[in-house]
Every structure is written in C-alpha cells, then in structure tokens.
C-alpha cells in the first residue's frame, strides 16, 4: 500500500471511529438515532448543515465545472438559499418541535392531515436521496482511486467506503454524523483554501496573472456563453437550487436536530461567509485549465494538479478530505432515508409497529440503501455537476406545498399538494430521461427564454397545478376530518 492510500484510509477509519464513539452514554432510541435527541446547539448545527453544503460536488464538481465550462461554474457560489433559510427554517422547526416531527414526511402529513401525502413525500424524498447518495459514491470512487494513484479501482473504493459508512450510521445515528462533520469540515477548509491559493501563485504568480493567462488562450472560459449555460441559465438555476437546498430529507433532519429556532437563524446569517470555500474550489479548476489540458474527466482536475505539485503523502491528505466530503453527507442521507422508509411508509402499512421495532428496521434499511446506491454509482457515467442539478430539480417539487403550508391560512388542500408534486416529479423525470429542455422544444426562441432552468420551470407549473387543484377542491376537503389519519395517530400514540 502506497503512503497516499494509507493516509486516505487512515482518515476514513478515524472518522468511522469518531462516529462509533459518539453513541457512548446515550440510549439509542428512535429520536436519539434519527435526530440526535434534538439536543444540538448552534455550533454543532453549524457543522452539520455546513457538512451538507460541502460535499463531493464542492470538492470535485465545482473545480471540475470550472475546468470544463469556465465561468458558469460560479453558480455553485450561491448565497440566496441562506435568505430562504433565515425565514423558512424557524417556523418549520417550531412546528416540528410542537408536533414531535422526526422526518420530512411527518411534517407534510401533519400539516395537511393526510397519511397518503406523507407517503408520497417520503417516496419523493427517498428517490432524491438515493440519487444524492449515488452522486456522493461516484465522487468517493474518483477520490480514493485518484489518491491511490490508480492502485485501487473506483469500484472497489465505492464498496469499501459503503461498508464504512454503513457501520457507523447503523451504530451511532445522528450523533456519529455530527462528530464526524466537525472533523471533516476542519480538514476540508484547510486543504481547499491552501490549494486554492497555492496553485494560482505556484503556476501563474497570482490570481490576476492566472486569469490573464486563461484569457489569452481560452477567452470564452471567462464569459457566460450566449446560449446554453448563459446568464439566464445561471440566474434560474441559482434560484432553483436556493429553493431546493433545505428541502432534502437529510437537511430537514439537521434542522429538526436543532435545540432552538435561534440556532437556525444564526446559522443562516453566518454561513455565507463559510461558503467562501467554494471560491477556492473554483480557483483550483481554473488553475488546471492550462496546466493539465485535455482531461477526459474534468472532475479529476484537482487530483491531477495535486499529483503534479505535491508529494504522495499530501495527495493522501487531499484524498482523505475529499472522501470525508462524501462520507459525512452520505451518513445523514442514509439516516433520513431509512427514517422515511420505516416511519412514513412501513408504519403506514403496519400502524401497530412500536418505536423500538421502527428503530431496528431503520438500522436494517441502512445497508440495503447503501447496496442500491453502490449499484447505481458503479453504473453512473454522468458528470457530478449534472447529477447535482438533476437531484435538485426533483426535490424542489416539494416547495409549493411547503410554501402554502407556512401561510397563516393555507389556501390549498391535500389534493392540490398531491397533484402538484406528482405532476412536477413526472415532468422532471421525463425531461431528464429524454434530455428535454426549452431549447429542444422551441429551438427558435431567444436564448433568454430557452435557457430557463427546467427544474425551476417545472416547479412553477407545479405551483399553478397545486393552487388551481387545491382551491377548486377546498369546499369539499378543507373542513374534512381525515378519519384514517385520526385512527393512525391514535395507533402511533
């Protein structure tokens, strides 16, 4: 085993040790395992939510997009979602605290008094989560294989990493993810900031000379193209991602784990500064444009630079940081997905299931979800940045129903919420599978219109469907008492 691979795996094993140690002194009931007993203060929540922000996309995808397409990669530096979070997360947390909500589907189920809607939300959440998990495992394969200088295949790296995350998620739950998130963020901050400054100065003499050198050879990379990844695409994609960011089940799990609404507002106000790390990741991608030209896989640009400039032990450190960028988000995604499947789907089918039984089932579901994600990761060839956008397009379809539920008087019914979600998800899947965009449908439209992000456009259609169907069914359903829900809640206790 070379020194680079040894250091990468040493970091992963230490992270696993931290995760397993986190359960000491705690009774791992369902609430402790799923949401950490709602005991995390501002600092811990900061690292958990930041840990979800900095994933393999931040580590590989942002630099890979900068290398591959240039200026459009700056869409990754998006602070708009913190404005959304400042206003949206506190009322969600307060409602969750009052009604003992432990999963995203619980929230919708209780807001709309509909078990069926909770099941639909759980299914959508699991679909998005598994896709998100695939993205992390694809990144893990690239990272571990690159840090080993090719001595370990990306497929084997994915399998080994899947085993590690399964062990510590199953044993420690949310507590393990929180401890590991702190270690991971400190390491990534140091590695990315250092390389983001070092490469431009080492190869070009500074940031300004680097961009001047790129402009002289590839001036198009420093501008948004007139069509495709244009300004319209940049603005609409940024809005779509901002609205979707906190809608992922694992992000909601982090929110529910907070001790107070104040902690969430503090995080929303402070995280834009923390997100500056993405700028350094983009700098790394730009630095690689002239130094390692012609890469078939743009996501490899960060490692090609590192291998050419640093000794193997440092490449191992980079690999370890990158692996944690996948491992920590993966652990929280697994937690939330397992909770959704057990609590919001299985218990609907078997309402007499006890919390103790649900806890055991949730742990059993973790390795099953890992196997599914590994299967798709081994057969996934799309660029990480493209997977990232597709996943957000799916989960943002939950936003219209959430938006209406937070109003003082919700004007829509569960039927409207259900209709909007189903229409939205079907359209996203169809457009993704068929590669349909406004540009393919209407190629003669001006680029200002045809480059509109499809995820956001479909969400707008979702809004219209949700409102129209919801308002039109209000008279019949708004005052209806859901007998099935009452019976279900009585069984749940």
C-alpha positions in Angstrom: 0.0 0.0 0.0 1.5 3.4 -1.0 1.7 6.2 1.5 -1.0 8.2 -0.2 -3.6 5.4 0.0 -2.5 4.7 3.6 -3.2 8.3 4.7 -6.6 8.4 2.9 -7.8 5.2 4.6 -6.4 6.2 7.9 -8.5 9.4 7.8 -11.6 7.4 6.8 -11.0 4.9 9.6 -10.5 7.7 12.2 -13.8 9.2 11.0 -15.5 5.9 11.5 -14.0 5.6 15.0 -15.4 9.1 15.8 -18.8 8.1 14.6 -18.9 4.9 16.6 -17.6 6.6 19.8 -20.4 9.2 19.6 -23.0 6.8 20.9 -21.3 6.3 24.3 -23.5 7.2 27.2 -26.7 7.5 25.1 -29.7 5.3 24.8 -30.2 4.9 21.1 -33.9 5.1 20.8 -35.6 6.3 17.6 -35.4 10.0 18.5 -31.7 9.8 19.5 -30.7 7.8 16.5 -32.7 9.9 13.9 -32.4 13.5 15.2 -29.9 13.3 18.0 -32.5 13.8 20.7 -33.0 17.4 19.3 -30.0 18.4 21.5 -27.6 20.1 19.2 -26.7 23.7 19.8 -25.7 26.4 17.4 -22.1 25.3 16.8 -23.0 21.6 16.2 -25.9 22.5 13.9 -23.5 24.8 12.1 -21.1 21.9 11.3 -24.0 19.6 10.4 -25.6 21.9 8.0 -22.2 23.1 6.6 -21.3 19.4 6.3 -24.3 19.0 4.0 -23.2 22.1 2.0 -19.7 20.8 1.3 -20.0 17.5 -0.5 -18.2 15.8 -3.4 -19.7 18.5 -5.6 -17.8 21.2 -3.7 -14.6 19.1 -3.7 -14.7 17.7 -7.3 -17.8 19.2 -9.1 -17.1 22.9 -8.7 -13.5 22.6 -9.7 -14.5 20.2 -12.5 -17.1 22.5 -13.9 -14.6 25.4 -13.8 -12.2 23.3 -15.7 -14.8 22.0 -18.1 -17.0 25.1 -18.8 -15.4 28.0 -17.1 -17.4 30.9 -15.8 -20.8 29.1 -15.4 -19.2 27.2 -12.5 -19.7 30.2 -10.3 -23.3 29.2 -9.9 -22.1 27.0 -7.1 -21.3 30.1 -5.1 -25.0 30.8 -4.3 -25.9 32.6 -1.0 -29.6 33.1 -1.9 -30.6 29.9 -0.1 -29.5 31.4 3.3 -32.0 34.1 2.9 -34.6 31.5 2.3 -33.4 29.5 5.3 -33.5 32.6 7.6 -37.2 33.0 7.2 -38.3 29.4 6.4 -36.4 27.2 8.9 -37.5 28.6 12.2 -41.3 28.1 11.6 -40.6 24.6 10.3 -38.5 23.8 13.5 -41.2 25.3 15.8 -43.9 23.2 14.2 -41.7 20.1 14.3 -40.9 20.6 18.0 -44.5 21.1 18.9 -45.8 18.1 17.0 -42.8 15.7 17.5 -41.9 15.6 13.9 -38.9 13.4 13.2 -38.9 13.2 9.4 -39.8 15.5 6.4 -42.8 13.3 5.5 -44.1 13.7 9.1 -44.2 17.5 8.6 -46.3 17.3 5.4 -48.5 14.6 6.8 -49.4 16.6 9.9 -49.7 19.9 8.1 -52.1 18.5 5.5 -53.7 15.9 7.8 -53.1 13.2 5.2 -51.2 9.9 5.7 -51.2 9.4 1.9 -49.5 12.7 1.3 -46.9 11.8 3.8 -46.2 8.6 1.9 -45.9 10.5 -1.4 -43.4 12.9 0.2 -41.4 10.0 1.7 -41.2 8.3 -1.7 -40.1 11.6 -3.4 -37.6 12.1 -0.6 -36.1 8.7 -0.9 -35.8 9.0 -4.8 -34.0 12.3 -4.4 -31.9 11.0 -1.5 -30.7 7.8 -3.3 -29.8 10.0 -6.3 -27.9 12.3 -4.0 -26.2 9.3 -2.4 -25.2 8.0 -5.8 -23.5 11.3 -6.5 -21.5 11.1 -3.3 -20.4 7.5 -4.0 -19.4 8.4 -7.6 -17.2 11.1 -6.1 -15.8 8.7 -3.5 -14.8 6.3 -6.2 -12.9 9.1 -8.1 -11.3 10.4 -4.9 -10.0 7.2 -3.4 -8.9 5.8 -6.8 -7.0 9.0 -7.6 -5.4 9.3 -4.2 -4.1 5.7 -4.6 -2.5 6.7 -8.0 -4.8 4.1 -9.6 -3.8 1.1 -7.4 -7.4 0.8 -6.2 -10.2 0.9 -8.8 -13.0 3.4 -8.3 -15.5 0.5 -8.0 -13.6 -1.1 -5.1 -13.2 2.3 -3.4 -17.0 2.8 -3.6 -17.7 -0.6 -2.0 -15.2 -0.2 0.8 -16.5 3.3 1.6 -20.0 2.0 1.6 -19.1 -0.6 4.3 -17.5 2.1 6.5 -20.5 4.5 6.3 -22.9 1.6 7.0 -21.1 0.6 10.2 -21.1 4.0 11.9 -24.5 5.1 10.7 -26.1 1.9 11.9 -24.4 2.1 15.3 -24.4 5.8 16.2 -27.0 7.5 14.0 -27.1 11.3 14.0 -24.6 11.7 16.9 -22.0 10.0 14.8 -22.6 12.2 11.8 -22.4 15.3 13.9 -19.0 14.4 15.4 -17.6 13.4 12.0 -18.9 16.6 10.4 -16.7 18.7 12.7 -13.5 16.8 11.8 -14.4 16.7 8.1 -15.1 20.5 7.9 -11.8 21.5 9.6 -9.8 19.2 7.2 -11.6 20.4 4.1 -11.3 24.0 5.0 -7.5 23.7 5.4 -7.0 21.6 2.2 -9.2 23.5 -0.2 -8.2 27.0 0.9 -4.5 26.1 0.8 -4.7 24.6 -2.7 -7.0 27.4 -3.9 -4.3 29.9 -3.1 -1.2 27.8 -3.8 -2.0 26.7 -7.3 -2.6 30.1 -8.8 0.6 31.5 -7.2 2.7 28.5 -7.9 1.8 28.1 -11.6 0.9 31.7 -12.5 2.3 34.1 -9.9 -1.2 35.1 -8.6 -4.9 35.3 -9.3 -4.8 38.1 -11.8 -1.9 36.6 -13.9 -3.8 33.2 -13.9 -7.0 34.8 -15.4 -4.9 36.8 -17.8 -3.2 33.6 -19.0 -6.5 31.9 -19.4 -7.9 34.9 -21.3 -5.1 34.8 -23.8 -5.7 31.2 -24.7 -9.4 30.5 -23.9 -11.1 33.9 -23.5 -14.5 32.2 -23.8 -14.0 30.4 -20.5 -14.2 33.7 -18.6 -17.6 34.7 -20.0 -21.0 33.2 -19.9 -21.9 31.8 -23.3 -24.6 33.5 -25.3 -26.6 30.2 -25.4 -26.8 27.1 -23.2 -25.1 27.9 -19.9 -26.0 31.5 -20.3 -26.9 34.3 -17.8 -30.5 33.1 -17.9 -29.4 29.6 -17.0 -27.2 30.9 -14.2 -29.9 33.0 -12.6 -32.7 30.5 -12.9 -30.6 27.5 -11.8 -29.3 29.5 -8.8 -32.9 30.3 -7.8 -34.0 26.7 -8.2 -31.1 25.4 -6.1 -31.8 28.0 -3.4 -35.4 27.0 -3.0 -34.5 23.3 -3.0 -31.4 23.3 -0.8 -33.2 22.8 2.6 -35.9 20.5 1.1 -33.8 17.4 1.1 -34.8 14.9 3.9 -31.3 14.9 5.3 -31.3 18.7 5.5 -34.6 18.6 7.4 -33.1 16.0 9.7 -30.4 18.5 10.6 -33.0 21.2 11.1 -35.1 19.0 13.4 -31.9 18.2 15.5 -31.5 21.9 16.5 -32.0 23.0 20.1 -33.7 26.2 19.1 -35.0 28.4 16.2 -32.4 31.0 17.2 -29.6 28.5 16.3 -31.1 28.1 12.9 -31.2 31.9 12.3 -27.7 32.2 13.5 -26.5 29.6 11.0 -28.4 31.2 8.1 -26.8 34.5 8.8 -23.2 33.2 9.2 -23.0 30.5 6.6 -22.5 32.8 3.6 -19.0 33.6 5.0 -18.3 29.9 5.4 -19.3 29.3 1.8 -16.4 31.3 0.5 -14.5 28.0 0.4 -16.3 27.2 -2.9 -14.5 30.2 -4.5 -11.2 28.4 -3.7 -12.5 25.2 -5.3 -13.4 27.2 -8.5 -9.9 28.7 -8.4 -8.4 25.2 -8.4 -10.4 24.3 -11.5 -9.3 27.4 -13.4 -5.6 26.8 -12.4 -5.8 23.4 -14.0 -7.1 24.7 -17.4 -3.6 25.4 -18.8 -1.6 23.1 -16.6 -3.4 19.8 -17.3 -5.2 20.4 -20.6 -7.3 17.7 -22.4 -8.6 15.7 -19.4 -11.4 13.4 -20.4 -12.9 13.6 -16.9 -12.9 17.3 -15.7 -13.7 16.1 -12.1 -10.1 14.7 -12.0 -8.5 18.2 -12.4 -8.0 18.8 -8.7 -6.0 15.5 -8.3 -4.0 15.9 -11.5 -2.8 19.2 -10.2 -2.1 17.8 -6.7 -0.2 14.8 -8.0 2.0 17.1 -10.1 2.8 19.6 -7.4 2.8 17.7 -4.1 4.4 14.6 -2.6 2.3 11.4 -2.2 1.6 12.0 1.5 -0.1 15.3 0.8 -2.1 13.7 -2.1 -3.3 11.2 0.5 -4.4 14.1 2.8 -6.3 15.6 -0.1 -7.9 12.2 -0.8 -8.9 11.9 2.8 -10.5 15.3 2.9 -12.4 14.5 -0.3 -13.5 11.2 1.0 -15.0 12.8 4.1 -16.8 15.3 1.8 -18.7 12.3 0.5 -18.8 10.2 3.7 -20.5 12.7 6.1 -23.3 13.8 3.8 -23.9 10.2 2.9 -24.3 9.2 6.5 -27.0 11.9 7.1 -28.7 11.0 3.8 -28.9 7.3 4.9 -30.3 8.3 8.3 -33.1 10.4 6.8 -33.9 7.9 4.1 -34.1 5.0 6.5 -36.3 7.0 8.8 -38.7 7.9 5.9 -38.9 4.3 4.8 -39.6 2.9 8.2 -41.6 5.7 9.9 -43.6 7.1 7.0 -44.0 4.1 4.7 -43.7 0.9 6.6 -45.7 2.1 9.6 -48.5 3.3 7.4 -48.7 -0.3 6.2 -48.2 -1.7 9.7 -49.5 1.0 12.1 -49.1 -1.1 15.2 -45.3 -1.1 14.8 -43.6 0.2 18.0 -40.8 2.8 18.1 -38.4 0.1 19.2 -39.3 -2.0 16.1 -39.0 1.0 13.9 -35.5 1.7 15.3 -34.4 -1.8 14.4 -36.0 -1.6 11.0 -34.3 1.8 10.2 -30.9 0.3 11.0 -31.6 -2.7 8.8 -32.6 -0.4 5.9 -29.2 1.4 6.0 -27.1 -1.4 4.4 -29.9 -2.0 1.8 -29.9 1.6 0.8 -26.1 1.5 0.6 -26.2 -1.5 -1.8 -28.7 0.2 -4.0 -26.6 3.4 -4.1 -23.4 1.5 -4.9 -25.1 -0.4 -7.7 -26.2 2.9 -9.4 -22.8 4.5 -8.6 -20.9 1.8 -10.4 -23.1 2.3 -13.5 -23.3 6.1 -13.5 -21.2 7.9 -16.0 -22.6 11.5 -15.9 -20.6 14.4 -14.7 -21.1 15.0 -10.9 -22.3 18.6 -11.6 -25.1 17.3 -13.9 -26.3 14.7 -11.3 -26.3 17.5 -8.8 -28.6 19.7 -10.8 -31.0 16.8 -11.6 -31.3 15.8 -7.9 -32.2 19.4 -7.0 -34.8 19.5 -9.8 -36.6 16.6 -8.2 -36.6 17.7 -4.6 -37.7 21.3 -5.4 -41.1 19.9 -6.4 -41.9 19.8 -2.7 -41.5 23.5 -2.3 -45.0 24.7 -3.5 -46.9 22.6 -0.9 -44.4 23.7 1.8 -44.8 27.3 0.9 -48.6 27.2 1.1 -48.4 25.3 4.4 -46.4 28.1 6.1 -49.0 30.7 5.3 -51.3 31.8 8.2 -54.2 30.4 6.2 -53.3 27.6 3.9 -55.5 28.1 0.7 -54.9 24.6 -0.7 -55.9 21.1 0.2 -54.0 17.8 0.4 -55.4 17.0 -3.1 -53.8 20.1 -4.5 -50.5 19.4 -2.8 -50.6 15.8 -4.1 -51.4 16.8 -7.7 -48.7 19.4 -7.8 -46.0 17.0 -6.5 -46.9 14.2 -8.9 -47.1 16.4 -11.9 -43.7 18.0 -11.0 -41.8 14.8 -10.4 -43.2 13.1 -13.5 -42.1 16.1 -15.7 -38.6 16.2 -14.1 -38.1 12.5 -14.7 -39.4 12.8 -18.3 -37.2 15.8 -19.1 -34.1 14.2 -17.6 -34.5 10.8 -19.3 -35.4 12.4 -22.7 -32.9 15.3 -22.2 -35.8 17.7 -22.9 -35.3 21.5 -22.4 -37.0 24.6 -23.7 -34.2 24.8 -26.2 -35.0 21.3 -27.6 -38.8 22.0 -27.6 -38.6 25.5 -29.1 -35.1 26.0 -30.7 -36.1 29.3 -32.3 -36.9 31.0 -29.0 -34.4 33.7 -27.9 -31.7 32.3 -25.5 -33.1 34.5 -22.7 -36.1 32.2 -22.7 -34.9 28.8 -23.9 -32.0 28.7 -21.4 -34.5 28.9 -18.5 -33.7 26.1 -16.0 -36.1 23.2 -16.5 -36.3 22.4 -12.8 -37.5 25.9 -11.9 -39.9 26.0 -14.9 -41.5 22.7 -13.8 -41.7 23.9 -10.2 -43.7 27.0 -11.5 -46.0 24.6 -13.3 -46.3 22.6 -10.0 -47.2 25.9 -8.2 -50.0 26.5 -10.7 -51.3 22.9 -10.5 -51.1 22.9 -6.7 -53.1 26.2 -6.4 -55.7 25.5 -9.0 -56.5 22.0 -7.8 -56.1 23.0 -4.2 -58.5 25.9 -4.4 -61.0 24.1 -6.6 -61.2 21.2 -4.0 -61.3 23.5 -1.0 -65.0 23.4 -0.4 -65.1 19.6 -0.4 -61.9 18.9 1.5 -60.8 21.9 3.6 -63.1 21.2 6.5 -63.0 17.4 6.2 -61.7 15.5 9.2 -59.4 12.7 8.0 -60.7 9.7 9.8 -57.9 7.5 8.7 -55.4 9.9 10.0 -57.1 10.1 13.4 -57.1 6.3 13.7 -53.4 6.2 12.5 -52.3 8.9 15.0 -54.1 7.0 17.8 -52.2 3.9 17.0 -49.0 5.8 16.8 -49.7 7.3 20.2 
